[in-house]
Amino acid sequence: MNKIFKEIKAYVIITIGLLINALGWTAFLIPAEITGGGVTGVATLIFFGTEIPVWVSFLILNGILVVIGTKILGLGFGLRTIFGTLVLTLFFSIFQGIITEPIVNENFMSAVVGGILGGAGIGIVFSQGGSTGGTDIIAMIINKYRNISPGKIILYIDILIIASSYLIFGSIEKIVYGYVTMGVTAYAIDLLLTGAKRTVQLFIFSPKYDEIAEVIDRDFHRGVTLIDGTGWYSKKKSKILMVLVKKQESNNLLRTIKGIDSEAFVSVNSVMGVYGRGFDRIKA
């Protein structure tokens, strides 16, 4: 039952991410005639050139890629890719019919805000193991036969897609705004994903170490390591607690420590990555 609840929760969060992504495109980028990367960027160019709604091209292109990806890669990219494609198509069809004018009149602001929303939405989707397909599938297919980083493949494809907007608009300015969007989107994705996974390491010095360790184990469900130490100046032996927690848990933990021992000495450090139970899986 708990597993089913987690799965439903993941799909709800993915849907929210797709909603945010669709708003970034339909409320800011498309009305301002700014092209981003990915299959959405291609669908946007088709819309500008032919007035075929974005959702139509997006669905057709992703449908073709999903069929090709299934034949070459199998169903490894999962049901969440198909779900993401269909839901994002639905949002595009709804919002593009409602939003016809730019929310802001300044193109640079449209590029930045659209990139933030687009990147944040995709970051939320990625954080739940979801995908919108598109160039991700192309990258996985190429990576299967050539030892090229998927990230580099997606970057090269996005650069080419945005540069292609010159064929529609004949404007270098539009290309520049497209690259601004691409950079902001990439930054927003990275910021959201690293922020969600960010972990801190605490070293806690307190004579009430046993009480603090008990609370961390019982209330925070985190492992605690007890280290023997000796103060160099005082020459007194002491106990040090070492604990790893998610960034969002750290403030609550610090308040808890203060409630037990207001004189406790605590060192807090950010760590690059933590792998194991309760954190990330080792994928190498």
C-alpha positions as CSV (number, residue, x, y, z in Angstrom):
1,M,0.0,0.0,0.0
2,N,2.8,2.4,0.9
3,K,4.5,1.6,-2.5
4,I,1.3,2.5,-4.4
5,F,1.0,5.7,-2.4
6,K,4.6,6.7,-3.3
7,E,3.9,5.9,-7.0
8,I,0.8,8.0,-7.0
9,K,2.6,10.9,-5.2
10,A,5.4,10.7,-7.8
11,Y,3.0,11.0,-10.7
12,V,1.2,14.0,-9.0
13,I,4.6,15.7,-8.6
14,I,5.5,15.0,-12.2
15,T,2.2,16.4,-13.4
16,I,2.9,19.6,-11.4
17,G,6.4,19.9,-13.0
18,L,4.9,19.4,-16.5
19,L,2.3,22.1,-15.7
20,I,5.1,24.6,-14.7
21,N,7.1,23.7,-17.8
22,A,4.1,24.2,-20.1
23,L,3.4,27.6,-18.6
24,G,7.0,28.6,-19.2
25,W,6.6,27.9,-22.9
26,T,3.1,29.0,-23.5
27,A,3.0,32.1,-21.3
28,F,6.5,33.5,-22.0
29,L,8.5,31.9,-24.8
30,I,6.0,31.2,-27.5
31,P,4.1,34.5,-27.3
32,A,7.5,36.3,-27.5
33,E,8.6,34.2,-30.5
34,I,11.6,32.7,-28.6
35,T,12.7,29.2,-29.4
36,G,14.3,26.9,-26.8
37,G,15.7,23.5,-27.2
38,G,14.4,19.9,-27.4
39,V,11.4,18.6,-29.2
40,T,9.3,21.4,-27.8
41,G,11.7,23.8,-29.6
42,V,11.2,22.0,-32.9
43,A,7.4,22.0,-32.4
44,T,7.6,25.7,-31.7
45,L,9.6,26.4,-34.9
46,I,7.0,24.4,-36.8
47,F,4.2,26.5,-35.2
48,F,6.0,29.8,-36.2
49,G,6.5,28.5,-39.7
50,T,3.1,26.8,-40.4
51,E,0.8,27.8,-37.5
52,I,0.3,24.1,-36.6
53,P,-0.4,24.1,-32.8
54,V,2.7,23.2,-30.8
55,W,0.9,20.2,-29.1
56,V,0.2,18.5,-32.5
57,S,3.8,18.6,-33.6
58,F,5.0,17.7,-30.1
59,L,2.8,14.7,-29.9
60,I,3.7,13.4,-33.4
61,L,7.5,13.9,-33.0
62,N,7.5,12.3,-29.5
63,G,5.3,9.5,-30.7
64,I,7.8,8.7,-33.5
65,L,10.8,8.9,-31.1
66,V,9.0,6.6,-28.5
67,V,8.4,4.0,-31.2
68,I,12.0,4.1,-32.4
69,G,13.3,4.1,-28.8
70,T,11.1,1.1,-27.9
71,K,12.5,-0.9,-30.9
72,I,16.2,0.0,-30.2
73,L,16.3,0.5,-26.4
74,G,13.3,-1.6,-25.2
75,L,10.9,-0.1,-22.7
76,G,13.8,0.9,-20.4
77,F,12.9,4.5,-20.4
78,G,9.6,3.5,-18.8
79,L,6.0,4.4,-18.6
80,R,6.8,7.8,-17.0
81,T,8.2,9.0,-20.3
82,I,5.0,8.1,-22.1
83,F,3.0,9.7,-19.3
84,G,5.1,12.8,-19.4
85,T,4.7,13.2,-23.2
86,L,0.9,12.8,-23.0
87,V,0.3,15.1,-20.1
88,L,2.6,17.8,-21.5
89,T,0.8,17.5,-24.8
90,L,-2.5,18.1,-23.0
91,F,-1.2,21.2,-21.2
92,F,0.2,22.6,-24.4
93,S,-3.2,22.2,-26.1
94,I,-5.0,23.9,-23.2
95,F,-2.7,26.8,-22.6
96,Q,-1.8,27.7,-26.1
97,G,-5.5,28.2,-26.8
98,I,-5.9,30.4,-23.8
99,I,-2.7,32.5,-23.8
100,T,-2.2,34.4,-27.0
101,E,-0.4,37.6,-25.8
102,P,2.9,37.8,-24.0
103,I,2.6,38.3,-20.2
104,V,5.6,40.6,-20.3
105,N,6.5,42.8,-23.2
106,E,10.3,42.7,-22.7
107,N,11.9,39.8,-24.7
108,F,14.9,39.3,-22.4
109,M,12.5,39.0,-19.4
110,S,10.4,36.5,-21.3
111,A,13.5,34.5,-22.1
112,V,14.7,34.5,-18.5
113,V,11.3,33.8,-16.8
114,G,10.4,31.2,-19.5
115,G,13.7,29.5,-19.0
116,I,13.3,29.4,-15.2
117,L,9.8,27.9,-15.4
118,G,10.8,25.5,-18.1
119,G,13.9,24.3,-16.3
120,A,12.2,24.2,-12.9
121,G,9.4,22.1,-14.4
122,I,11.8,19.6,-16.0
123,G,13.9,19.5,-12.8
124,I,10.8,18.5,-10.9
125,V,10.0,15.8,-13.4
126,F,13.6,14.5,-13.4
127,S,13.6,14.4,-9.6
128,Q,10.8,11.8,-9.7
129,G,12.4,9.7,-12.3
130,G,10.2,11.0,-15.1
131,S,11.0,12.3,-18.5
132,T,9.3,14.1,-21.4
133,G,11.1,11.9,-24.0
134,G,12.2,13.9,-27.0
135,T,16.0,14.5,-27.3
136,D,16.5,12.4,-24.2
137,I,15.6,9.3,-26.4
138,I,17.8,10.5,-29.3
139,A,20.7,10.9,-26.8
140,M,20.2,7.4,-25.4
141,I,20.1,5.8,-28.9
142,I,23.3,7.6,-30.0
143,N,25.0,6.7,-26.7
144,K,24.2,3.0,-27.2
145,Y,26.3,2.9,-30.3
146,R,28.9,5.7,-29.7
147,N,30.7,6.6,-26.5
148,I,29.4,10.1,-26.3
149,S,27.9,11.7,-23.2
150,P,24.1,12.1,-23.5
151,G,24.4,15.6,-22.0
152,K,26.7,16.7,-24.8
153,I,24.4,15.2,-27.4
154,I,21.4,17.1,-26.0
155,L,23.5,20.3,-25.8
156,Y,24.6,20.0,-29.5
157,I,21.0,19.3,-30.6
158,D,19.6,22.2,-28.6
159,I,22.2,24.6,-30.1
160,L,21.3,23.4,-33.6
161,I,17.5,23.8,-33.0
162,I,17.8,27.3,-31.6
163,A,20.2,28.3,-34.5
164,S,17.5,27.1,-36.9
165,S,15.2,29.8,-35.7
166,Y,17.1,32.1,-38.1
167,L,15.4,30.3,-41.0
168,I,12.0,31.4,-39.6
169,F,12.7,34.9,-38.2
170,G,15.9,35.9,-40.0
171,S,17.0,37.5,-36.7
172,I,20.2,37.0,-34.8
173,E,18.6,38.6,-31.8
174,K,16.0,35.8,-31.6
175,I,18.9,33.2,-31.6
176,V,20.6,35.1,-28.7
177,Y,17.4,35.1,-26.7
178,G,17.0,31.4,-27.4
179,Y,20.5,30.7,-26.0
180,V,19.7,32.8,-23.0
181,T,16.7,30.6,-22.4
182,M,18.8,27.4,-22.9
183,G,21.4,28.6,-20.3
184,V,18.8,29.6,-17.8
185,T,16.8,26.4,-18.3
186,A,20.0,24.3,-17.7
187,Y,20.9,26.3,-14.6
188,A,17.4,25.9,-13.2
189,I,17.3,22.2,-13.7
190,D,20.7,21.8,-12.1
191,L,19.8,24.1,-9.2
192,L,16.6,22.3,-8.5
193,L,18.1,18.8,-8.7
194,T,21.2,19.5,-6.6
195,G,19.0,21.5,-4.1
196,A,16.7,18.5,-3.7
197,K,19.6,16.1,-3.1
198,R,21.8,18.5,-1.1
199,T,23.2,16.9,2.0
200,V,25.0,18.4,5.0
201,Q,27.4,16.7,7.5
202,L,27.2,17.7,11.1
203,F,29.9,17.2,13.8
204,I,28.3,17.7,17.2
205,F,30.3,18.3,20.4
206,S,28.3,18.0,23.6
207,P,28.4,16.3,27.0
208,K,24.8,15.3,26.3
209,Y,25.8,13.4,23.2
210,D,23.9,10.3,24.2
211,E,20.6,12.2,24.5
212,I,21.2,14.0,21.2
213,A,22.0,10.8,19.4
214,E,18.9,9.1,20.7
215,V,16.7,12.0,19.4
216,I,18.4,11.9,16.0
217,D,17.8,8.2,15.7
218,R,14.2,8.3,17.0
219,D,12.9,11.5,15.4
220,F,15.0,12.0,12.3
221,H,15.6,8.3,11.5
222,R,19.2,9.1,10.6
223,G,22.3,7.1,11.5
224,V,24.7,8.6,14.0
225,T,28.4,7.8,14.3
226,L,30.1,8.2,17.7
227,I,33.7,9.3,17.5
228,D,36.2,9.4,20.4
229,G,38.1,12.7,20.6
230,T,40.6,14.6,22.8
231,G,40.7,18.3,23.2
232,W,44.3,19.5,22.4
233,Y,44.2,22.4,24.8
234,S,42.3,20.9,27.6
235,K,43.6,17.4,27.1
236,K,40.1,16.1,28.0
237,K,38.5,13.2,26.3
238,S,35.2,13.9,24.6
239,K,32.6,12.2,22.4
240,I,31.8,13.6,18.9
241,L,28.6,12.8,17.0
242,M,28.8,12.7,13.2
243,V,25.5,12.7,11.3
244,L,24.4,13.2,7.6
245,V,21.0,14.8,6.9
246,K,19.2,16.4,4.0
247,K,19.7,20.2,3.8
248,Q,16.0,20.8,4.5
249,E,16.3,18.8,7.7
250,S,19.3,20.6,9.1
251,N,17.5,23.7,10.6
252,N,15.1,21.5,12.5
253,L,17.9,19.4,13.7
254,L,19.9,22.4,14.9
255,R,16.8,23.6,16.9
256,T,16.5,20.2,18.4
257,I,20.2,20.2,19.5
258,K,19.8,23.7,20.9
259,G,16.8,22.5,22.9
260,I,18.9,19.7,24.5
261,D,22.1,21.6,25.0
262,S,22.3,25.3,24.2
263,E,26.0,25.2,24.7
264,A,26.6,22.5,22.1
265,F,29.3,23.1,19.5
266,V,28.2,22.1,16.0
267,S,30.1,22.2,12.8
268,V,28.0,22.1,9.6
269,N,29.5,21.3,6.2
270,S,28.0,20.8,2.7
271,V,29.0,17.5,1.0
272,M,29.2,16.8,-2.7
273,G,27.3,13.5,-2.6
274,V,26.1,10.8,-0.2
275,Y,25.4,7.2,-1.4
276,G,23.8,4.5,0.6
277,R,20.6,3.8,2.6
278,G,18.4,6.8,3.0
279,F,20.3,8.8,0.3
280,D,21.3,8.2,-3.3
281,R,22.0,4.8,-4.9
282,I,25.5,4.1,-6.3
283,K,24.9,4.0,-10.1
284,A,28.4,3.4,-11.2
